[in-house]
Amino acid sequence: MKSPKLMYIAGLLLLVTAGPLMGCGDGEPLAGVERDEPTLVIQPQRVDFSTSIAPGQQEEATITLVNHGVETLRVWNVDFPSANPNPADFSKGSNWPNGEIELESMEGYEFSVIYNPTDGESHRILINMNSNDPDRPSASAMLDSGEYQN
């Protein structure tokens, strides 16, 4: 196993030599990430809520939508499925998108979701959305929790 110091130095060397080639540090996105078409990136794609959240407590998580394309990205219909199996356990948090969002190149939009379990069981649901991304006209973020661990 290589020493952490040697790995750190190797990482710095890679960043110094390859960084400018990849667009690092010059305000430009990494090469190959940006393309002409609007490109929806959901961060994180999956939210794992803590198993230490007891019934009646709550935890909030932030989801960010980012346009990794050049053209304007439009996102709409951000919502839980109509057949929400856990309507009391997951709810819309702050800055929840109502209507259409427009994101310019490399622009992001943050909103939150709240997990407030009503029981100690595990819960899972998707946040669905539509966009003008030609590769992902429908996209989702998964919200997940394990069973309550006391």
CYANA upper distance limits for C-alpha pairs under 8 A (distance plus 0.5 A):
  2 LYS  CA      6 LEU  CA      7.13
  2 LYS  CA      7 MET  CA      7.21
  3 SER  CA      7 MET  CA      6.85
  4 PRO  CA      8 TYR  CA      6.52
  5 LYS  CA      9 ILE  CA      6.73
  6 LEU  CA     10 ALA  CA      6.64
  7 MET  CA     11 GLY  CA      6.57
  8 TYR  CA     12 LEU  CA      6.73
  9 ILE  CA     13 LEU  CA      6.62
 10 ALA  CA     14 LEU  CA      6.69
 11 GLY  CA     15 LEU  CA      6.68
 12 LEU  CA     16 VAL  CA      6.54
 13 LEU  CA     17 THR  CA      6.58
 14 LEU  CA     18 ALA  CA      6.05
 14 LEU  CA     19 GLY  CA      7.72
 15 LEU  CA     19 GLY  CA      5.21
 16 VAL  CA     20 PRO  CA      7.89
 17 THR  CA     21 LEU  CA      8.34
 18 ALA  CA     22 MET  CA      6.92
 19 GLY  CA     23 GLY  CA      6.78
 19 GLY  CA     24 CYS  CA      5.42
 19 GLY  CA     25 GLY  CA      7.87
 20 PRO  CA     24 CYS  CA      6.10
 20 PRO  CA     25 GLY  CA      7.72
 20 PRO  CA     26 ASP  CA      8.17
 22 MET  CA     30 LEU  CA      5.71
 22 MET  CA     31 ALA  CA      5.79
 23 GLY  CA     27 GLY  CA      7.83
 23 GLY  CA     28 GLU  CA      5.88
 23 GLY  CA     29 PRO  CA      6.59
 23 GLY  CA     30 LEU  CA      5.74
 23 GLY  CA     31 ALA  CA      6.91
 24 CYS  CA     28 GLU  CA      7.36
 24 CYS  CA     29 PRO  CA      7.75
 24 CYS  CA     30 LEU  CA      7.06
 29 PRO  CA     33 VAL  CA      7.20
 29 PRO  CA     34 GLU  CA      7.24
 29 PRO  CA    106 MET  CA      8.35
 30 LEU  CA     34 GLU  CA      7.96
 33 VAL  CA     68 HIS  CA      7.01
 33 VAL  CA     69 GLY  CA      8.44
 34 GLU  CA     39 THR  CA      8.44
 34 GLU  CA     68 HIS  CA      5.56
 34 GLU  CA     69 GLY  CA      5.40
 34 GLU  CA     70 VAL  CA      7.21
 35 ARG  CA     39 THR  CA      8.06
 35 ARG  CA     68 HIS  CA      7.55
 35 ARG  CA     69 GLY  CA      5.23
 35 ARG  CA     70 VAL  CA      6.46
 36 ASP  CA     69 GLY  CA      5.87
 36 ASP  CA     70 VAL  CA      5.18
 36 ASP  CA     71 GLU  CA      6.36
 37 GLU  CA     69 GLY  CA      5.86
 37 GLU  CA     70 VAL  CA      6.72
 37 GLU  CA     71 GLU  CA      6.03
 37 GLU  CA    133 ASP  CA      7.35
 37 GLU  CA    134 PRO  CA      7.80
 38 PRO  CA     67 ASN  CA      6.80
 38 PRO  CA     68 HIS  CA      7.32
 38 PRO  CA     69 GLY  CA      4.87
 38 PRO  CA     70 VAL  CA      6.70
 38 PRO  CA     71 GLU  CA      5.55
 38 PRO  CA     72 THR  CA      6.35
 38 PRO  CA     73 LEU  CA      5.34
 38 PRO  CA    105 SER  CA      8.38
 38 PRO  CA    132 ASN  CA      7.31
 38 PRO  CA    133 ASP  CA      5.57
 38 PRO  CA    134 PRO  CA      7.99
 39 THR  CA     66 VAL  CA      8.41
 39 THR  CA     67 ASN  CA      5.76
 39 THR  CA     68 HIS  CA      5.50
 39 THR  CA     69 GLY  CA      5.25
 39 THR  CA     73 LEU  CA      7.33
 39 THR  CA    133 ASP  CA      5.73
 39 THR  CA    134 PRO  CA      8.36
 39 THR  CA    135 ASP  CA      8.27
 39 THR  CA    136 ARG  CA      8.43
 40 LEU  CA     65 LEU  CA      7.28
 40 LEU  CA     66 VAL  CA      6.44
 40 LEU  CA     67 ASN  CA      5.66
 40 LEU  CA     68 HIS  CA      7.01
 40 LEU  CA     69 GLY  CA      8.34
 40 LEU  CA     73 LEU  CA      7.67
 40 LEU  CA    131 SER  CA      8.04
 40 LEU  CA    133 ASP  CA      6.65
 40 LEU  CA    136 ARG  CA      7.73
 41 VAL  CA     65 LEU  CA      6.31
 41 VAL  CA     66 VAL  CA      5.62
 41 VAL  CA     67 ASN  CA      6.83
 41 VAL  CA     68 HIS  CA      7.31
 42 ILE  CA     63 ILE  CA      7.64
 42 ILE  CA     64 THR  CA      6.38
 42 ILE  CA     65 LEU  CA      5.32
 42 ILE  CA     66 VAL  CA      7.00
 42 ILE  CA    141 ALA  CA      7.51
 43 GLN  CA     63 ILE  CA      6.33
 43 GLN  CA     64 THR  CA      5.59
 43 GLN  CA     65 LEU  CA      6.92
 43 GLN  CA     66 VAL  CA      8.31
 44 PRO  CA     63 ILE  CA      6.71
 44 PRO  CA     64 THR  CA      7.63
 44 PRO  CA    141 ALA  CA      7.95
 45 GLN  CA    140 SER  CA      8.03
 45 GLN  CA    141 ALA  CA      5.43
 45 GLN  CA    142 MET  CA      6.94
 46 ARG  CA    141 ALA  CA      6.11
 46 ARG  CA    142 MET  CA      5.08
 46 ARG  CA    143 LEU  CA      6.45
 46 ARG  CA    144 ASP  CA      7.94
 47 VAL  CA     61 ALA  CA      7.90
 47 VAL  CA    141 ALA  CA      8.19
 47 VAL  CA    142 MET  CA      6.65
 47 VAL  CA    143 LEU  CA      5.38
 47 VAL  CA    144 ASP  CA      6.56
 48 ASP  CA    143 LEU  CA      6.75
 48 ASP  CA    144 ASP  CA      5.40
 48 ASP  CA    145 SER  CA      6.11
 49 PHE  CA     53 ILE  CA      8.48
 49 PHE  CA     59 GLU  CA      7.82
 49 PHE  CA    115 TYR  CA      7.96
 49 PHE  CA    143 LEU  CA      7.97
 49 PHE  CA    144 ASP  CA      6.57
 49 PHE  CA    145 SER  CA      5.38
 49 PHE  CA    146 GLY  CA      8.04
 50 SER  CA    145 SER  CA      6.95
 50 SER  CA    146 GLY  CA      7.81
 51 THR  CA    145 SER  CA      6.81
 51 THR  CA    146 GLY  CA      5.78
 51 THR  CA    147 GLU  CA      6.38
 51 THR  CA    148 TYR  CA      5.27
 51 THR  CA    149 GLN  CA      6.01
 52 SER  CA    148 TYR  CA      6.26
 52 SER  CA    149 GLN  CA      5.95
 52 SER  CA    150 ASN  CA      6.93
 53 ILE  CA     57 GLN  CA      6.47
 53 ILE  CA     58 GLN  CA      7.09
 53 ILE  CA     59 GLU  CA      7.73
 53 ILE  CA    117 PRO  CA      8.02
 53 ILE  CA    148 TYR  CA      6.97
 54 ALA  CA     58 GLN  CA      8.44
 54 ALA  CA    117 PRO  CA      7.49
 54 ALA  CA    119 ASP  CA      8.26
 54 ALA  CA    120 GLY  CA      7.27
 54 ALA  CA    148 TYR  CA      6.70
 54 ALA  CA    150 ASN  CA      8.22
 55 PRO  CA    116 ASN  CA      7.47
 55 PRO  CA    117 PRO  CA      5.36
 55 PRO  CA    118 THR  CA      5.46
 55 PRO  CA    119 ASP  CA      5.61
 55 PRO  CA    120 GLY  CA      6.63
 56 GLY  CA    116 ASN  CA      6.77
 56 GLY  CA    117 PRO  CA      6.72
 56 GLY  CA    118 THR  CA      6.64
 57 GLN  CA    116 ASN  CA      6.32
 57 GLN  CA    117 PRO  CA      7.53
 58 GLN  CA    114 ILE  CA      7.23
 58 GLN  CA    115 TYR  CA      5.93
 58 GLN  CA    116 ASN  CA      4.81
 58 GLN  CA    117 PRO  CA      7.60
 59 GLU  CA    114 ILE  CA      6.29
 59 GLU  CA    115 TYR  CA      5.74
 59 GLU  CA    116 ASN  CA      7.15
 60 GLU  CA     93 GLY  CA      7.99
 60 GLU  CA    112 SER  CA      7.04
 60 GLU  CA    113 VAL  CA      6.22
 60 GLU  CA    114 ILE  CA      4.92
 60 GLU  CA    115 TYR  CA      6.71
 61 ALA  CA    112 SER  CA      5.94
 61 ALA  CA    113 VAL  CA      6.03
 61 ALA  CA    114 ILE  CA      7.01
 62 THR  CA    110 GLU  CA      6.99
 62 THR  CA    111 PHE  CA      6.15
 62 THR  CA    112 SER  CA      4.81
 62 THR  CA    113 VAL  CA      7.03
 63 ILE  CA    110 GLU  CA      6.17
 63 ILE  CA    111 PHE  CA      6.05
 63 ILE  CA    112 SER  CA      6.39
 63 ILE  CA    113 VAL  CA      8.17
 64 THR  CA    108 GLY  CA      6.84
 64 THR  CA    109 TYR  CA      5.95
 64 THR  CA    110 GLU  CA      4.89
 64 THR  CA    111 PHE  CA      7.06
 65 LEU  CA    108 GLY  CA      5.89
 65 LEU  CA    109 TYR  CA      5.70
 65 LEU  CA    110 GLU  CA      7.03
 66 VAL  CA    103 LEU  CA      7.83
 66 VAL  CA    106 MET  CA      6.68
 66 VAL  CA    107 GLU  CA      6.20
 66 VAL  CA    108 GLY  CA      4.73
 66 VAL  CA    109 TYR  CA      7.07
 67 ASN  CA     72 THR  CA      8.15
 67 ASN  CA     73 LEU  CA      6.52
 67 ASN  CA    103 LEU  CA      6.60
 67 ASN  CA    104 GLU  CA      7.07
 67 ASN  CA    105 SER  CA      5.98
 67 ASN  CA    106 MET  CA      5.54
 67 ASN  CA    107 GLU  CA      6.28
 67 ASN  CA    108 GLY  CA      7.10
 68 HIS  CA    105 SER  CA      6.57
 68 HIS  CA    106 MET  CA      5.74
 68 HIS  CA    107 GLU  CA      8.49
 69 GLY  CA     73 LEU  CA      8.14
 69 GLY  CA    105 SER  CA      6.03
 69 GLY  CA    106 MET  CA      7.57
 70 VAL  CA    104 GLU  CA      7.72
 70 VAL  CA    105 SER  CA      5.32
 70 VAL  CA    106 MET  CA      8.38
 71 GLU  CA    104 GLU  CA      7.32
 71 GLU  CA    105 SER  CA      6.99
 72 THR  CA    102 GLU  CA      7.02
 72 THR  CA    103 LEU  CA      6.16
 72 THR  CA    104 GLU  CA      5.27
 72 THR  CA    105 SER  CA      7.00
 73 LEU  CA    101 ILE  CA      8.48
 73 LEU  CA    102 GLU  CA      6.13
 73 LEU  CA    103 LEU  CA      5.56
 73 LEU  CA    104 GLU  CA      6.90
 73 LEU  CA    105 SER  CA      8.32
 73 LEU  CA    131 SER  CA      7.60
 73 LEU  CA    132 ASN  CA      6.75
 73 LEU  CA    133 ASP  CA      7.35
 74 ARG  CA    100 GLU  CA      7.06
 74 ARG  CA    101 ILE  CA      6.08
 74 ARG  CA    102 GLU  CA      5.15
 74 ARG  CA    103 LEU  CA      6.98
 74 ARG  CA    131 SER  CA      5.92
 74 ARG  CA    132 ASN  CA      6.14
 74 ARG  CA    133 ASP  CA      8.42
 75 VAL  CA    100 GLU  CA      6.09
 75 VAL  CA    101 ILE  CA      5.65
 75 VAL  CA    102 GLU  CA      7.14
 75 VAL  CA    129 MET  CA      7.36
 75 VAL  CA    130 ASN  CA      6.17
 75 VAL  CA    131 SER  CA      4.81
 75 VAL  CA    132 ASN  CA      7.42
 76 TRP  CA     97 PRO  CA      8.43
 76 TRP  CA     98 ASN  CA      8.41
 76 TRP  CA     99 GLY  CA      6.35
 76 TRP  CA    100 GLU  CA      4.99
 76 TRP  CA    101 ILE  CA      6.88
 76 TRP  CA    129 MET  CA      6.53
 76 TRP  CA    130 ASN  CA      5.84
 76 TRP  CA    131 SER  CA      6.74
 77 ASN  CA     98 ASN  CA      8.35
 77 ASN  CA     99 GLY  CA      7.31
 77 ASN  CA    100 GLU  CA      7.95
 77 ASN  CA    128 ASN  CA      7.87
 77 ASN  CA    129 MET  CA      5.65
 77 ASN  CA    130 ASN  CA      6.44
 78 VAL  CA     97 PRO  CA      7.06
 78 VAL  CA     98 ASN  CA      8.09
 78 VAL  CA    127 ILE  CA      7.23
 78 VAL  CA    128 ASN  CA      6.15
 78 VAL  CA    129 MET  CA      4.86
 78 VAL  CA    130 ASN  CA      7.63
 79 ASP  CA    127 ILE  CA      6.00
 79 ASP  CA    128 ASN  CA      6.01
 79 ASP  CA    129 MET  CA      7.07
 80 PHE  CA     84 ASN  CA      6.98
 80 PHE  CA    125 ILE  CA      8.02
 80 PHE  CA    126 LEU  CA      6.76
 80 PHE  CA    127 ILE  CA      5.34
 80 PHE  CA    128 ASN  CA      6.57
 81 PRO  CA    126 LEU  CA      7.56
 81 PRO  CA    127 ILE  CA      7.58
 81 PRO  CA    128 ASN  CA      7.29
 84 ASN  CA    125 ILE  CA      7.85
 85 PRO  CA    125 ILE  CA      8.10
 86 ASN  CA     90 PHE  CA      7.10
 86 ASN  CA    123 HIS  CA      7.73
 86 ASN  CA    125 ILE  CA      8.14
 87 PRO  CA     91 SER  CA      7.69
 88 ALA  CA    116 ASN  CA      7.78
 88 ALA  CA    117 PRO  CA      7.86
 88 ALA  CA    118 THR  CA      7.39
 89 ASP  CA    115 TYR  CA      6.17
 89 ASP  CA    116 ASN  CA      5.36
 89 ASP  CA    117 PRO  CA      5.13
 89 ASP  CA    118 THR  CA      6.55
 89 ASP  CA    123 HIS  CA      8.31
 90 PHE  CA    113 VAL  CA      7.51
 90 PHE  CA    114 ILE  CA      6.13
 90 PHE  CA    115 TYR  CA      5.24
 90 PHE  CA    116 ASN  CA      6.70
 90 PHE  CA    117 PRO  CA      8.12
 91 SER  CA    113 VAL  CA      6.41
 91 SER  CA    114 ILE  CA      5.69
 91 SER  CA    115 TYR  CA      7.19
 91 SER  CA    116 ASN  CA      8.39
 92 LYS  CA     96 TRP  CA      6.68
 92 LYS  CA    112 SER  CA      7.24
 92 LYS  CA    113 VAL  CA      5.44
 92 LYS  CA    114 ILE  CA      6.73
 93 GLY  CA    111 PHE  CA      7.39
 93 GLY  CA    112 SER  CA      5.10
 93 GLY  CA    113 VAL  CA      5.02
 93 GLY  CA    114 ILE  CA      6.13
 94 SER  CA    111 PHE  CA      6.39
 94 SER  CA    112 SER  CA      5.89
 94 SER  CA    113 VAL  CA      7.97
 95 ASN  CA    110 GLU  CA      7.65
 95 ASN  CA    111 PHE  CA      5.37
 95 ASN  CA    112 SER  CA      7.26
 96 TRP  CA    111 PHE  CA      5.66
 96 TRP  CA    112 SER  CA      7.04
 96 TRP  CA    113 VAL  CA      8.49
 97 PRO  CA    101 ILE  CA      7.57
 97 PRO  CA    111 PHE  CA      7.70
103 LEU  CA    107 GLU  CA      5.97
103 LEU  CA    108 GLY  CA      7.13
103 LEU  CA    109 TYR  CA      8.14
120 GLY  CA    147 GLU  CA      6.12
120 GLY  CA    148 TYR  CA      5.28
121 GLU  CA    146 GLY  CA      7.65
121 GLU  CA    147 GLU  CA      5.22
121 GLU  CA    148 TYR  CA      6.98
122 SER  CA    144 ASP  CA      8.10
122 SER  CA    145 SER  CA      5.80
122 SER  CA    146 GLY  CA      4.91
122 SER  CA    147 GLU  CA      4.85
122 SER  CA    148 TYR  CA      7.80
123 HIS  CA    144 ASP  CA      6.31
123 HIS  CA    145 SER  CA      5.77
123 HIS  CA    146 GLY  CA      7.29
123 HIS  CA    147 GLU  CA      8.41
124 ARG  CA    142 MET  CA      7.73
124 ARG  CA    143 LEU  CA      6.06
124 ARG  CA    144 ASP  CA      4.92
124 ARG  CA    145 SER  CA      6.93
125 ILE  CA    142 MET  CA      6.49
125 ILE  CA    143 LEU  CA      5.82
125 ILE  CA    144 ASP  CA      7.18
126 LEU  CA    140 SER  CA      6.55
126 LEU  CA    141 ALA  CA      6.11
126 LEU  CA    142 MET  CA      5.05
126 LEU  CA    143 LEU  CA      6.48
127 ILE  CA    140 SER  CA      5.85
127 ILE  CA    141 ALA  CA      5.69
127 ILE  CA    142 MET  CA      6.89
127 ILE  CA    143 LEU  CA      8.07
128 ASN  CA    138 SER  CA      7.76
128 ASN  CA    139 ALA  CA      6.44
128 ASN  CA    140 SER  CA      5.00
128 ASN  CA    141 ALA  CA      7.29
129 MET  CA    138 SER  CA      6.32
129 MET  CA    139 ALA  CA      5.96
129 MET  CA    140 SER  CA      6.69
130 ASN  CA    137 PRO  CA      5.92
130 ASN  CA    138 SER  CA      5.06
130 ASN  CA    139 ALA  CA      6.81
131 SER  CA    136 ARG  CA      7.57
131 SER  CA    137 PRO  CA      5.39
131 SER  CA    138 SER  CA      6.90
131 SER  CA    139 ALA  CA      8.31
132 ASN  CA    136 ARG  CA      8.22
132 ASN  CA    137 PRO  CA      6.22
133 ASP  CA    137 PRO  CA      5.90
